C-alpha cells in the first residue's frame, strides 16, 4: 500500500520546469485570482475619501490589522489627529487592482494609507512603513531611548522579513494549496517553529519585544504570530504545538486583552461572528452601532 504522504498527488516527481515559465491562471489554489505576474491596474476606479485626516484602504488580514490596531491605540492615547476612515478592500474581488488603489500602493497589496493632513497628501504603503510613519508622526509606541528604539526597529524588520515564511510559505501550503505536498509543509513548518522558538527565547526575559515597553514591534509581530498561537490563523495551533511556546502565548494573551487591539481586529473584517465585523470604520461609535450584526438586523 502506498503512503498517502508520498503518493504522486502529494509528492509529485514528474515535473520539469520549462525553459521559459508561462503563467497558468488556473494553477494556484484558493487565492489564484489575486495573483498575477504583472503590476499595474486592471480597471479604472477612484477610491472613496472621507472626512478624517487619515484614509485607510485595507482588509483585516494580519498585515491589515497591524494598522487598525495602531490607529486605535493612538486614539486611545488621545491623539485626535489619528482619526481615520477605513474602507474595505475586497482582495478576492480584485479591489486592490483598481487605478485608485494602485495610485496609493503600486504594489497592489493591503494595507494602504493616505495622509490628507499634509500639504500634499502623503501615500504610505507596506504595513511596517505605515507603523513607523504613524509612530514618528505622533511620537508614540516607539521608544525614545536609542538602544530600545534600535531593538524595536530590529524586531519590526525581523517581522517584515519573517512573516512571508509564515503566510506565503507555511499558511499557503498547509491551508490553501490545491493539494498537500509533504516536502513544502515540512520545510515551512520547520521554519515557523524556529521563528516561534526565537520569539519564545526572547520573551522569556522581556515583557514585550523591546523590553518593558509596548511598541510597534509588538503590534506587528502579534498580528501574525499572536494570531497563530491563539489559533486564529490556519487552524494550525495544535499542529505547531503552539502551547509549548509558553512565553509567546503569555505575551499574545496579554496583548489580546487590550481594548484597542480588540477594536482594531474588527475593522475591515468580513468573516467570523457578525458582531466582530465592522466592514467600514468612520467614527468611534461605529463599533457599537454599525457592526454587521446591527446592520443585518436593520
Secondary structure, DSSP 8 states (H G I E B T S, - for coil): ---GGGSTTTS-------SS----TTSSGGGGGG--S--S-SB-------SSSEEEEE-SSHHHHHHHHHHHHHHHTT-GGG-EEEEE--GGGTGGGBHHHHHH-TT--S-EEEETTSSS-EEEESHHHHHHHHHHHHT-SS-SSHHHHHHHHHHHHHHHHHHHIIIIIIIIIIIISSS--HHHHHHHHHHHHHHHHHHHHHHTS-SBTTBSS--HHHHHHIIIIIHHHTT-STT-TTTTTGGG-HHHHHHHHHHHT-HHHHHHHHBT--SS-GGG-BS-BSSTTHHHH-SHHHHHH-
